[in-house]
Amino acid sequence: MFELQFSGARISMGLIVVDMQNGFVAKGGSYDKLGMNTPPYREIIPKVKDLIQLCRSLDIPVFYTEAVREASGIDLLTKIHTLLPKSREERLKVPICVRGTWDAQTIDEIKPKDEDHIIIKRRDSAFQDTELRVWLQSVGINVLVFCGVDTSICVETSIRDAFNLGYDIILISDATASGIKKLARVGHYYGLQMNFDRFTTMVNNLNNLRNKRLDVKDYKQVIDKFINEFGLLDFREFRQAPLQSV
């Protein structure tokens, strides 16, 4: 598994692929039938595929989320909520991603492999009433790399929950898509936000670092460059120094 320890910090990554299912992404899926803006979802498929392949090559575990509903309708929002926006009306006319159907399956282009992990979720967050947190803790993952759909709904909700549970966050901007042109405020508040090419460079540099024996001077320069490049707080200071009251 991909893991790196330095200067009192530890990085152990896992990739979260959010809801890349036929019902949301594919032609002929529920969203497509409803006339929703699905072309942006299909445009990111090559980047998501490349990202998954990169993570597998570096032994970074891959977790797929699949949002499902029951055919009986017992878990529909209208069973629980009274005050729903009218914009939700269209999505109530067609059963979306019903459990056990083609609609609910991950698209063929990025099908999970035997070594991957599938998280079945009922609501927006990958953490709400799922086993994801237990699985991440069991293998010691503390940095989550996010891609998938919809950036402004399920991806962002999962990121907020992950951050508040103590995970570090990386959002791959060109491997996520939304029906509206909006990205989560990851780079300003929750963690790192970068495109696939920059992530590739970053993770390969980290991989090289964990495989090299550097002297103290070179080691410090590498860490300084990493912190400055991504606009991070210097974890060497707050991980090793006691907190000061304001």
N, C-alpha and C positions, 0 to 999 in steps of 0.2 A: 504494500500500500504506500502511496505517496505521502511522505512525512519528512519534515525538516525542523530541526531545533537549533536556535541560535539566540544568544544574548537574553536568556531568560524567557524567550517566546517559543511557541511551537506552532507549526502550520501543518495541518493534515486535511487535505481537500476531499470534497465529495461534490459531484455534479447533480443538480436537480433539474430534470427536464419536465417542464410544467405543461400538462394537458395538450400534448401534440396528438390529438385524437381525430379520427375521421369526422366525427360530428362537428368539430370546430374548424378543421383545417381543409379536409378533402372536398373535392367537387362531388356533389351528390349527398354530402353530409347534411345534418340538420340545419346548421347555420347557412349553408349554401342554399338550401330549399327556402329558408326564411328571407332570402335576399340580403343577408347581412354582408358586411364588407370583409370577405374572406381572402381576396387576393394578397393582402399584406402578410397573412399567415403563411401562405404557400411560398412566398418569396424568401422566407428565412430558412426553408427546409435545407438547402445546401450548407448553410453555415452551421445549423444545428447538427447536421450529419458530421461535418468536419470536426466540430467541437466534441462530439461523442467519441469519434475515432481517436482524437488527440488524447482525451482523458483515459480511454482504454489502454492506449500505448504506454501511458505513464503510470498505469495501475491506480488511477483515480476512480473509485467506485461510482457507478452511475445509478441514480434513482429516478424512475419515471413516476409521475403522478398521472392518474386517470380519474377524472371526475365522472361519477355515474349517478343515475337516477333509477328508481324502481319502476317497473312497468305498471304497478298498481297505483302509482301517483302518491303514495303515502308520504314521500319526502319532498313534495312540491312546496314551493315558497308560500303558495296560497293556503296551505294547510296550517301555516304557522303565523304568517304576517297579516296584518290588516291594512297598514299604510304602505302600499307599494307604488313606486313611480309608474306612470302610464307607459313609459318606455320599455317596461318589462313585458308588456302585453303580448308582443309578437312571439316571445320565447315560450309562452305558455300554450301556444296553439299546436306546436309539434313536439312530441316527446324527444328530448335531447339526451344522447349518450345513455340510453337505457342499458342497464347491466346485462352482459351476455350477448349484446348485439354487435354487428360490425361498426356501428356508429360510435360505440364506446371504446373501440380498440385503438391503440397507437397506430399511426399511419405506417404503411409498409416500408417507406424509405428509411425509417429509423427504428425498426422493430427491436424490442429488447432481446438480449441474448440470455442464455441460462445463468450467466454470472451476474446479470443486472438485477435490480430490485424494483418491484412495482408497488406503488402506494395507492390504494383505492381511497378516494376522498369524496365526501358528500357536500362539502361547501367550498368556499373560495380558498381557504388556507390549506397548505399541505400538512399543517400540524394539527388542525382541529379534528379531534377524535380519530386520529390515525396512529400507526405504529412508528412513524418516521423518526420521532425524537429518540425512542428506545433503540432503534436500529443504528442511528448515528452515534449514540453514546456507546453502544456495544463494541464499535470498532474505533472509537476515539476521534471521530471527525469533528473538527471545530471551525472549518472554513467552508462555506457553501457557495458554489458557483451556480448561478441561475440562468436559465434560458427558457424559451417557450412562449405560451400565450395564456391569457391576454396580459400584456405588460401592466396596464392600468388597473387590472382587477385581481386575477388569481396570482400573478407573479408578484405584484406589489404587496398584496395581503400576506403572502408567504414570506416575503422579505421582512416585512415589519415584525411578524411573529418570530421569525428566526433571530433577528437582531435582539428583540426583547427577551429571548430565551438564552442569549449569550453567544450566539454564533457570529463569526465574522462573515462579511458578505462581499461577493463579486458578481456584478451583473454584466453579462455580455450583450452589449447594446444592439449589435447587428444580428444576434441570434434570438431576439425577442421581438414581438410584434403586438400591435394593438389596433382595434377598430377605430380608435381615435389617435391622433398623433401626439402621444404623451408618453414620457418616460418617468419612471419612479425617481424620486429625489435621492437616489442612492449616493451619487458622488458628493452631495452636499451634507448628508446626514447619516446614512446607514453604512457606507463602506466604499468600495471601489466600483467604478463604472467604466468599461472600456470595450473596444471592439475585439473581434476574434484575433486579428493579427497581433494586436498589442498583448492580449492574454497569452498567445502562443509564445511570444518573446519572453514575457514575464515568467511563465511556468517552466520554460526550457532553461532560463537563467537560474531559477531556483533549483531545478533538477541538477544542473551542473555544479551549483554551489554545494549541494549535499553530497556530491561524489568527489569533491576536491578537498585536499588538505592545504589550507591557506595559513600564512603567518598572520600575526595580529594586525599588522599595518594593512595588508591586502584585505583582510576580513572586514576591518572597519570601513574601508573605502567601498566595498561591495554593499554593506548595510546602509551607509550614508547615501549612496546612489539610489538604492531601492526606496528609501524613505522619501528622498527629495523628488524622485520621478513621479511618485503617486500621491504626493501631497499629504503624507501621513504624519500624525503625531509620532514623536520618537519614543517607541515602546521601550527602548533601553532605559529611558528616564523614569517613566511612570510604573514600569514593572519592577524596578529595583529600588526606587526611592519611596519613602513613606509619604502618604498623602498630607498635604498642608491645608489647614483651614483658611478660608478666605477672610 
